[in-house]
Structure formats: C-alpha cells, structure tokens
C-alpha cells in the first residue's frame, strides 16, 4: 500500500468534523443535491466558447491579417483553457458526478468529454 500524501487528513474522523456553524461533514453531504442540468449547461458553454473562438479567429484573420500572429496566440490560449475546462468534466465522470446513476454517467462521460479531443 502506498503511503498517504497527507496523513493528517486520513486521521480525521469525518463524524467529528464540523464547520464554524457546528454542521458535521455527514450532515452537509446529506444536504447537498446534485444539479445535473447545471453540469450540462457548463459543458455546453465550453463547446460554445470553442465554436465562438473559431468563428472569431476566421473573421479576425480576414479583417486584420497583419495581426495573425496575435490571433494565433490568443486563439491558442482560449482553446487550451477551454479544452482543459471541458476535460475537468471527464474527471468528474470518473467520480460519477455528471449524470444520475453510474450507468448513465459511464455512457455520457467518456463520449461527451474525451472522444472529441483524442
């Protein structure tokens, strides 16, 4: 077994862990409700940013061609950031956090987030 990277965290008793209002960790977890629609709005927003960036780059190339090196740098930065943003949802899919139920989560997670960028 590999040693923990932060042993003090493993030693915490989650039943005794409380916030400043006295709410235990377990109580807090029970109060949380997933907002699946929000996850998919955020994923869609990521793809929308990629599409808008592509359109903007094509238009800027024709409008101000002498600034193409700048458009390349700005476009690369936006694409890189947005792709990393979308890939965070693939990580969340590994924790079953993008759809209700493991089966649906497994079906949507890899298809929605990884195939497009392989």
Biotite code that builds the C-alpha atoms (Angstrom):
import biotite.structure as struc

atoms = struc.array([
    struc.Atom([0.000, 0.000, 0.000], chain_id="A", res_id=1, res_name="UNK", atom_name="CA", element="C"),
    struc.Atom([1.270, 3.435, -0.944], chain_id="A", res_id=2, res_name="UNK", atom_name="CA", element="C"),
    struc.Atom([1.692, 5.906, 1.928], chain_id="A", res_id=3, res_name="UNK", atom_name="CA", element="C"),
    struc.Atom([-0.779, 8.773, 2.040], chain_id="A", res_id=4, res_name="UNK", atom_name="CA", element="C"),
    struc.Atom([0.393, 12.112, 0.752], chain_id="A", res_id=5, res_name="UNK", atom_name="CA", element="C"),
    struc.Atom([-1.300, 13.932, 3.622], chain_id="A", res_id=6, res_name="UNK", atom_name="CA", element="C"),
    struc.Atom([-1.579, 11.521, 6.580], chain_id="A", res_id=7, res_name="UNK", atom_name="CA", element="C"),
    struc.Atom([-3.184, 14.119, 8.842], chain_id="A", res_id=8, res_name="UNK", atom_name="CA", element="C"),
    struc.Atom([-6.224, 14.176, 6.532], chain_id="A", res_id=9, res_name="UNK", atom_name="CA", element="C"),
    struc.Atom([-6.594, 10.402, 6.770], chain_id="A", res_id=10, res_name="UNK", atom_name="CA", element="C"),
    struc.Atom([-6.540, 10.646, 10.555], chain_id="A", res_id=11, res_name="UNK", atom_name="CA", element="C"),
    struc.Atom([-9.558, 12.980, 10.627], chain_id="A", res_id=12, res_name="UNK", atom_name="CA", element="C"),
    struc.Atom([-12.765, 11.437, 11.896], chain_id="A", res_id=13, res_name="UNK", atom_name="CA", element="C"),
    struc.Atom([-15.445, 12.623, 9.491], chain_id="A", res_id=14, res_name="UNK", atom_name="CA", element="C"),
    struc.Atom([-18.104, 12.089, 12.139], chain_id="A", res_id=15, res_name="UNK", atom_name="CA", element="C"),
    struc.Atom([-16.400, 14.697, 14.318], chain_id="A", res_id=16, res_name="UNK", atom_name="CA", element="C"),
    struc.Atom([-15.505, 17.152, 11.546], chain_id="A", res_id=17, res_name="UNK", atom_name="CA", element="C"),
    struc.Atom([-17.654, 20.303, 11.886], chain_id="A", res_id=18, res_name="UNK", atom_name="CA", element="C"),
    struc.Atom([-17.769, 23.721, 10.285], chain_id="A", res_id=19, res_name="UNK", atom_name="CA", element="C"),
    struc.Atom([-17.992, 27.021, 12.148], chain_id="A", res_id=20, res_name="UNK", atom_name="CA", element="C"),
    struc.Atom([-21.785, 26.638, 12.495], chain_id="A", res_id=21, res_name="UNK", atom_name="CA", element="C"),
    struc.Atom([-21.438, 23.193, 14.055], chain_id="A", res_id=22, res_name="UNK", atom_name="CA", element="C"),
    struc.Atom([-22.696, 21.290, 10.985], chain_id="A", res_id=23, res_name="UNK", atom_name="CA", element="C"),
    struc.Atom([-20.956, 17.947, 10.624], chain_id="A", res_id=24, res_name="UNK", atom_name="CA", element="C"),
    struc.Atom([-19.447, 16.785, 7.366], chain_id="A", res_id=25, res_name="UNK", atom_name="CA", element="C"),
    struc.Atom([-22.005, 13.984, 7.052], chain_id="A", res_id=26, res_name="UNK", atom_name="CA", element="C"),
    struc.Atom([-24.911, 16.392, 7.618], chain_id="A", res_id=27, res_name="UNK", atom_name="CA", element="C"),
    struc.Atom([-23.519, 18.722, 4.983], chain_id="A", res_id=28, res_name="UNK", atom_name="CA", element="C"),
    struc.Atom([-23.213, 15.851, 2.483], chain_id="A", res_id=29, res_name="UNK", atom_name="CA", element="C"),
    struc.Atom([-26.838, 14.868, 3.098], chain_id="A", res_id=30, res_name="UNK", atom_name="CA", element="C"),
    struc.Atom([-27.989, 18.438, 2.440], chain_id="A", res_id=31, res_name="UNK", atom_name="CA", element="C"),
    struc.Atom([-26.308, 18.617, -0.964], chain_id="A", res_id=32, res_name="UNK", atom_name="CA", element="C"),
    struc.Atom([-28.455, 17.985, -4.018], chain_id="A", res_id=33, res_name="UNK", atom_name="CA", element="C"),
    struc.Atom([-26.969, 17.442, -7.461], chain_id="A", res_id=34, res_name="UNK", atom_name="CA", element="C"),
    struc.Atom([-27.885, 19.878, -10.220], chain_id="A", res_id=35, res_name="UNK", atom_name="CA", element="C"),
    struc.Atom([-27.357, 17.735, -13.303], chain_id="A", res_id=36, res_name="UNK", atom_name="CA", element="C"),
    struc.Atom([-28.757, 20.404, -15.616], chain_id="A", res_id=37, res_name="UNK", atom_name="CA", element="C"),
    struc.Atom([-26.052, 22.800, -14.451], chain_id="A", res_id=38, res_name="UNK", atom_name="CA", element="C"),
    struc.Atom([-23.309, 20.316, -15.304], chain_id="A", res_id=39, res_name="UNK", atom_name="CA", element="C"),
    struc.Atom([-24.584, 20.017, -18.869], chain_id="A", res_id=40, res_name="UNK", atom_name="CA", element="C"),
    struc.Atom([-25.022, 23.783, -19.225], chain_id="A", res_id=41, res_name="UNK", atom_name="CA", element="C"),
    struc.Atom([-21.375, 24.186, -18.214], chain_id="A", res_id=42, res_name="UNK", atom_name="CA", element="C"),
    struc.Atom([-20.228, 21.511, -20.669], chain_id="A", res_id=43, res_name="UNK", atom_name="CA", element="C"),
    struc.Atom([-22.288, 23.144, -23.424], chain_id="A", res_id=44, res_name="UNK", atom_name="CA", element="C"),
    struc.Atom([-20.830, 26.542, -22.541], chain_id="A", res_id=45, res_name="UNK", atom_name="CA", element="C"),
    struc.Atom([-17.339, 25.128, -23.020], chain_id="A", res_id=46, res_name="UNK", atom_name="CA", element="C"),
    struc.Atom([-18.193, 23.894, -26.503], chain_id="A", res_id=47, res_name="UNK", atom_name="CA", element="C"),
    struc.Atom([-19.891, 27.211, -27.268], chain_id="A", res_id=48, res_name="UNK", atom_name="CA", element="C"),
    struc.Atom([-16.686, 29.067, -26.359], chain_id="A", res_id=49, res_name="UNK", atom_name="CA", element="C"),
    struc.Atom([-14.708, 26.827, -28.717], chain_id="A", res_id=50, res_name="UNK", atom_name="CA", element="C"),
    struc.Atom([-17.174, 27.481, -31.565], chain_id="A", res_id=51, res_name="UNK", atom_name="CA", element="C"),
    struc.Atom([-17.234, 31.235, -30.900], chain_id="A", res_id=52, res_name="UNK", atom_name="CA", element="C"),
    struc.Atom([-13.437, 31.332, -30.811], chain_id="A", res_id=53, res_name="UNK", atom_name="CA", element="C"),
    struc.Atom([-13.202, 29.549, -34.166], chain_id="A", res_id=54, res_name="UNK", atom_name="CA", element="C"),
    struc.Atom([-15.671, 31.980, -35.738], chain_id="A", res_id=55, res_name="UNK", atom_name="CA", element="C"),
    struc.Atom([-13.876, 34.972, -34.234], chain_id="A", res_id=56, res_name="UNK", atom_name="CA", element="C"),
    struc.Atom([-10.478, 33.783, -35.463], chain_id="A", res_id=57, res_name="UNK", atom_name="CA", element="C"),
    struc.Atom([-11.742, 33.295, -39.019], chain_id="A", res_id=58, res_name="UNK", atom_name="CA", element="C"),
    struc.Atom([-13.288, 36.762, -39.044], chain_id="A", res_id=59, res_name="UNK", atom_name="CA", element="C"),
    struc.Atom([-10.273, 38.445, -37.463], chain_id="A", res_id=60, res_name="UNK", atom_name="CA", element="C"),
    struc.Atom([-7.920, 36.801, -39.949], chain_id="A", res_id=61, res_name="UNK", atom_name="CA", element="C"),
    struc.Atom([-9.763, 38.444, -42.835], chain_id="A", res_id=62, res_name="UNK", atom_name="CA", element="C"),
    struc.Atom([-10.335, 41.739, -41.073], chain_id="A", res_id=63, res_name="UNK", atom_name="CA", element="C"),
    struc.Atom([-6.821, 42.379, -39.703], chain_id="A", res_id=64, res_name="UNK", atom_name="CA", element="C"),
    struc.Atom([-4.428, 39.954, -41.424], chain_id="A", res_id=65, res_name="UNK", atom_name="CA", element="C"),
    struc.Atom([-1.316, 41.794, -40.189], chain_id="A", res_id=66, res_name="UNK", atom_name="CA", element="C"),
    struc.Atom([-2.211, 40.679, -36.633], chain_id="A", res_id=67, res_name="UNK", atom_name="CA", element="C"),
    struc.Atom([-2.387, 36.948, -37.451], chain_id="A", res_id=68, res_name="UNK", atom_name="CA", element="C"),
    struc.Atom([0.453, 36.090, -35.017], chain_id="A", res_id=69, res_name="UNK", atom_name="CA", element="C"),
    struc.Atom([-1.526, 37.759, -32.216], chain_id="A", res_id=70, res_name="UNK", atom_name="CA", element="C"),
    struc.Atom([-4.740, 35.934, -33.207], chain_id="A", res_id=71, res_name="UNK", atom_name="CA", element="C"),
    struc.Atom([-2.842, 32.630, -33.179], chain_id="A", res_id=72, res_name="UNK", atom_name="CA", element="C"),
    struc.Atom([-1.546, 33.273, -29.656], chain_id="A", res_id=73, res_name="UNK", atom_name="CA", element="C"),
    struc.Atom([-4.895, 34.442, -28.316], chain_id="A", res_id=74, res_name="UNK", atom_name="CA", element="C"),
    struc.Atom([-6.757, 31.610, -30.029], chain_id="A", res_id=75, res_name="UNK", atom_name="CA", element="C"),
    struc.Atom([-4.315, 29.016, -28.672], chain_id="A", res_id=76, res_name="UNK", atom_name="CA", element="C"),
    struc.Atom([-4.715, 30.381, -25.151], chain_id="A", res_id=77, res_name="UNK", atom_name="CA", element="C"),
    struc.Atom([-8.521, 30.309, -25.339], chain_id="A", res_id=78, res_name="UNK", atom_name="CA", element="C"),
    struc.Atom([-8.582, 26.843, -26.938], chain_id="A", res_id=79, res_name="UNK", atom_name="CA", element="C"),
    struc.Atom([-6.143, 25.446, -24.371], chain_id="A", res_id=80, res_name="UNK", atom_name="CA", element="C"),
    struc.Atom([-8.011, 26.858, -21.414], chain_id="A", res_id=81, res_name="UNK", atom_name="CA", element="C"),
    struc.Atom([-11.394, 25.754, -22.721], chain_id="A", res_id=82, res_name="UNK", atom_name="CA", element="C"),
    struc.Atom([-10.276, 22.228, -23.578], chain_id="A", res_id=83, res_name="UNK", atom_name="CA", element="C"),
    struc.Atom([-8.796, 21.889, -20.084], chain_id="A", res_id=84, res_name="UNK", atom_name="CA", element="C"),
    struc.Atom([-12.097, 23.191, -18.671], chain_id="A", res_id=85, res_name="UNK", atom_name="CA", element="C"),
    struc.Atom([-14.097, 20.595, -20.597], chain_id="A", res_id=86, res_name="UNK", atom_name="CA", element="C"),
    struc.Atom([-11.690, 17.831, -19.567], chain_id="A", res_id=87, res_name="UNK", atom_name="CA", element="C"),
    struc.Atom([-12.434, 18.570, -15.906], chain_id="A", res_id=88, res_name="UNK", atom_name="CA", element="C"),
    struc.Atom([-15.852, 17.078, -16.567], chain_id="A", res_id=89, res_name="UNK", atom_name="CA", element="C"),
    struc.Atom([-14.196, 13.839, -17.699], chain_id="A", res_id=90, res_name="UNK", atom_name="CA", element="C"),
    struc.Atom([-12.553, 13.734, -14.282], chain_id="A", res_id=91, res_name="UNK", atom_name="CA", element="C"),
    struc.Atom([-15.920, 14.332, -12.646], chain_id="A", res_id=92, res_name="UNK", atom_name="CA", element="C"),
    struc.Atom([-17.371, 11.488, -14.721], chain_id="A", res_id=93, res_name="UNK", atom_name="CA", element="C"),
    struc.Atom([-14.814, 9.196, -13.071], chain_id="A", res_id=94, res_name="UNK", atom_name="CA", element="C"),
    struc.Atom([-16.438, 10.126, -9.751], chain_id="A", res_id=95, res_name="UNK", atom_name="CA", element="C"),
    struc.Atom([-19.968, 9.634, -11.157], chain_id="A", res_id=96, res_name="UNK", atom_name="CA", element="C"),
    struc.Atom([-20.754, 13.342, -10.898], chain_id="A", res_id=97, res_name="UNK", atom_name="CA", element="C"),
    struc.Atom([-22.123, 14.276, -14.323], chain_id="A", res_id=98, res_name="UNK", atom_name="CA", element="C"),
    struc.Atom([-25.346, 12.267, -14.503], chain_id="A", res_id=99, res_name="UNK", atom_name="CA", element="C"),
    struc.Atom([-27.642, 10.406, -12.110], chain_id="A", res_id=100, res_name="UNK", atom_name="CA", element="C"),
    struc.Atom([-26.673, 6.756, -11.880], chain_id="A", res_id=101, res_name="UNK", atom_name="CA", element="C"),
    struc.Atom([-23.401, 5.059, -12.698], chain_id="A", res_id=102, res_name="UNK", atom_name="CA", element="C"),
    struc.Atom([-24.567, 3.508, -15.937], chain_id="A", res_id=103, res_name="UNK", atom_name="CA", element="C"),
    struc.Atom([-25.772, 6.793, -17.440], chain_id="A", res_id=104, res_name="UNK", atom_name="CA", element="C"),
    struc.Atom([-22.693, 8.560, -16.097], chain_id="A", res_id=105, res_name="UNK", atom_name="CA", element="C"),
    struc.Atom([-20.412, 5.997, -17.778], chain_id="A", res_id=106, res_name="UNK", atom_name="CA", element="C"),
    struc.Atom([-22.336, 6.274, -21.016], chain_id="A", res_id=107, res_name="UNK", atom_name="CA", element="C"),
    struc.Atom([-22.236, 10.080, -21.176], chain_id="A", res_id=108, res_name="UNK", atom_name="CA", element="C"),
    struc.Atom([-18.891, 10.850, -19.543], chain_id="A", res_id=109, res_name="UNK", atom_name="CA", element="C"),
    struc.Atom([-16.300, 9.456, -21.913], chain_id="A", res_id=110, res_name="UNK", atom_name="CA", element="C"),
    struc.Atom([-18.343, 10.119, -25.044], chain_id="A", res_id=111, res_name="UNK", atom_name="CA", element="C"),
    struc.Atom([-19.147, 13.679, -24.181], chain_id="A", res_id=112, res_name="UNK", atom_name="CA", element="C"),
    struc.Atom([-15.734, 14.713, -22.938], chain_id="A", res_id=113, res_name="UNK", atom_name="CA", element="C"),
    struc.Atom([-12.862, 12.669, -24.304], chain_id="A", res_id=114, res_name="UNK", atom_name="CA", element="C"),
    struc.Atom([-13.611, 11.446, -27.806], chain_id="A", res_id=115, res_name="UNK", atom_name="CA", element="C"),
    struc.Atom([-13.719, 14.902, -29.333], chain_id="A", res_id=116, res_name="UNK", atom_name="CA", element="C"),
    struc.Atom([-10.171, 15.738, -28.286], chain_id="A", res_id=117, res_name="UNK", atom_name="CA", element="C"),
    struc.Atom([-8.314, 12.470, -28.890], chain_id="A", res_id=118, res_name="UNK", atom_name="CA", element="C"),
])
